[in-house]
Amino acid sequence: MEKYLINPNEKKSQISKDIYGNFSEHLGRCIYEGLYVGENSDIPNVNGMRIDVVNALKDMGLPVLRWPGGCFADEYHWEDGVGPKENRKKMINTHWGGVTEDNSFGTHEFFELCGQIGCDAYITGNLGSGSVREMSEWVEYMTFGGDSPMSNLRRKNGREEPWRVKYFAVGNENWGCGGNMDAYYYANTYKKYATYVRNYDSGNRIYKVACGPNGEDYRWTEELMKTAGRNMDGLALHYYTITHNWSKKGSATEFNEDEYYACVSKAYKIDEIIRRHLEIMNRYDPAKRVDLIIDEWGTWHDVEPGTNPGFLYQQNTMRDAVVAALSLNIFNKHSDRIRMCNIAQTINVLQAVALTDGDEMVLTPTYFVFKMFKDHQQNTLLGSHVTTDESGCEQGRLPTLIESASEDENGVIYSTVVNTSATDKKQIKCQVADSSVKSVKAEILTGKIEAYNSFDNKEAVKTQAFYDFETTADGFTAELPPCSIVKFIIEK
């Protein structure tokens, strides 16, 4: 039996709610058909936004949404997406399938979506192919409440009051699709552009995010912190979990146990990557003013057979749920430096939380992980530790149990534990230090590693009440099934 200690006396950082953010790009069917169907669609909508999807994201507790990209952001010109829709300029989405983008979903529509969900806005500006003036005027258009050319244009287009922009990224993946820049060039270009991302309203201080490293590119972080650290609020890391390699990633649904472990162990590596980037950041920023942002993360598999390879549509199994759960536990543990994370991507793309087909919607195993974990948002991270062996195979190994625990303002403890083993149950004995436990409740998400929800079977994988535990005077004992995620709610 593994020992699991939760220490309510060891109160650590606050877990930012924005760690549980999502990412939406003009890619495949994420925006169009996924989030937005247009006001004239037969699919039930409010001002063009799908009612079923909006309600699901509200129930999931989505705190912040990133838009319009991704690679798309650095070829997106915001003025093409405002004004009467019949007059909006069309463009070719060169990154994602070469399809024609009609710009019917633009700035006003994005803020309408955020308003319906009740989430904050994270905007990515065009540094790659846009001008300083273009970026500056977009910020003015969105956030200035006074009399100016851009605020008056916003009013002409139907919005009197400015919106609140919480986060603004100055470019995206500028080491690659955002301009193929080296770190020194981008750092100085960032400083130039960021200067003109102004705070027009004292009530809206924009949090500026710089393009950070691709995975293990520690030299990029070194240069960015050295050259532009004092000019940014956050540095954005991107890390995708790929089972094999970029040319042959592997099927989303057809995989064996070795491939399961290869995938999950690569996801676990993000803990080491975070630690190494933070070591560099701490050298240049010992006061820890600059946060780490992980605004693209998740699994990337081969697209579903018969679908457009540029649309990145993939199914989503319990393997993906395990990746999501262990990643969120890791992010919680680093919440002293991680401010925001955005899984890629919200609907119909990569590790989506929901899939749509016409007027139908199906929730994925990853959706249920986010809904289970939402109780951690804004809680205080507690010191916790579990003794555990390893699971895995030659392609990759990782701890069998991965957990985090937090406490809300009323002293209720939420513990999320992942059993990464594909085959073995794990028994745990949890002790809550210096505490008497009044009650414990729990829910579970579990299934075979390849289990998923389809439009023919929408509830193959879903959360349910968990009863295979016994409350003790100072905690509980439990038996966790293989490939499972369990949330315990502990009242002292």
C-alpha positions, 0 to 999 in steps of 0.5 A: 500500500502506497503512502500519501501525505497531505499537509494542510500546514504547508500552504504554498502558492495559489493555483491560478484558475487560468492554468485551466485555460483552452486554446482556439485557433482558426484551424480545421473545425475549431472555430467554424462548426465547432464554436461558431455556426453563424446566426442563420444556422439551423444548429441552436445558437445565440448570436452564432455561438453553439449553445451546446458547446457554450454550455459545456465550456461553462460547466467545465469552468473554462476561465480563459480562452486563447485566440486567434492562433497559433500560427494563424495569428501571425498571418491574421490582420484584425481589420479584415475581421470587423465591420459588416460581414458581407464586406469583410476581406477573405484570405487563404489560411496557408498554415491549415489546409489552404482553405478560404477564411471569410473572416465572419468570426472576428474580434466582436464575435470572439468577445461575444463568445467569451461573454457567453462562456464567462471567460477572460480573453487571451489575444495573440497579436501578429508580429510575424507579418503585421506592423507595429501600428497594426498591433497598436491600433488593435489594442486601441480598438479593443480597450480604449473608451475615449474619443479616438479613430479606433474606438470610434471605429469600434462604435461604428461597428456596434460596440460602444464600451471597450472590452477587457483584454486580460492577456496579450501575446506579442507574436506566436512561435516566432522561432518557426511559423511566426517568422523563423527568427533567432532568439536575439532578433525576436527579443529585440523585435518583441521589445519594439512591438510590446512598447506600443501594446498600451494600457489605455484604461487604468482598469485594464492593465494588459499582461504581456506575453512573449514567445517562449521556447519550443520544448527543450530549447533552453537557449531561447529562454536564456536569450529572451530573459537576458534581452527582454525579461524586464519588458514581459510579464510572461514567457510562453512555452510550447510542448506537445506529446507525440508518441513516435515522431513528427512524421509518424505520430501514431494513431489516436485510437489504435495503439498497444500498451507499449505505445500507451507508455511511450506517450504518457511518459513523454507527457510526464517529461514536461515536469523536467522541462518546466524545472529547467526553464525555470532555473534559467528564468530565476537566474535573470529574474530572482524576484520571480516577476516573470511567469511561465505560460504554457499556452500550447500543450497536449497530445498530437496524434495522426489525424483520423483516417479520411479527414483533411490532414491540415485540420488536425482532427483526432479522437480522444481516449483514456490515454489522452485523459491520463495525459491531461490529468498528470499534466494538470497535477504537474502545473498545479505543483508549479503554480508559484511560477505558472500563471496560465496554460492553454490546452490545444485545442478546444473543439475538433482539433488535437486534444479537444474537450469536445467534438461536433458533427452537424448538430451533434456534440460529444464530450471527450475523456479530456473534457471530464478531466478538466471538469473534475479538476476545476475545483483546484482553481484559485485554491491554495496548493498544499504540500503533498507527496505519494510514495510510488513505484514506476510504470512503463516499458522500454519506450518510457517510464514514469511514476505510477501515481501522480497527484496534487492537493489544494485547499479552498477558502473553507478548508475543504481539501481537493486531491486529484490522483492519477494511476498511470498503470495500464494494468495494475490496481494501486492501493493508497493510504492517505494521511492528512497531517494534524487533522481529523477527517469528518468526511470523504467523497470521491469521483472517478474517470476510468476505462481501458486505455483505448476507450473513447466516446463516439457519436454512436456511444457518447457515454462510453467514458464519463465520470461517476461516483467512486466508493472503493475507499474507506475513511479513517480518523485522519484520511482514507484508504483506497484502491485505484483501478488501472488507468484511472483519475480519482478526485477526493473531496476531504472535509476536516 
